[in-house]
Amino acid sequence: MATTKVSKASKWFSNKTLKLSLHRRRSKSSSSSTLTSPASSPSSPRERPKRPHQVDEMKQVFRYFDGDDDGKISALELRAYFGSIGEYMSHEDAQMVINELDSDGDSMLDYEDFLKLMKIEKRDDDDLKKAFEMFELEKGSGCITPKGLQKMLNRLGDAKSYDECVAMIRVYDIDGNGVLDFHEFHQMMA
């Protein structure tokens, strides 16, 4: 049953971008940090143990979500965080995510539940990075060119002309350089 719960939450997050830029919520610090790896369960033998600074960083992120500082994240606090980064989350969606990850039945996320949420987001991001790399013509270049898009689409059985691929990229090419970087690809897939 836990697998089903996580997959529903994962489905919701696969359609949204969970941005963990701390600078958006900091009030006094001028430094910023973006988390790229969630904390893992200490009981998981397959994952590397977290270094102290990673655990501290995750606790700091948790505190940003926990607006009333009660050690729990409510649906309202989850919605408030997403609203602060420009993403809409309905109360129903927030409550669904919380209910699916809540381990003690209080309809709120404690720190351990929050770590499960971060793990889902990390897994989705890793999958997206793998997909991005499949479209790179020159591996490690950090961009998807029209030629790379055309080649991959042909492999997938969806043949497109070079000009069609240029037009497809142009739609999501935020900086206008004619290629998609990972950020632009992420936006396209959201």
Disulfide bonds with the S-S distance in Angstrom:
none
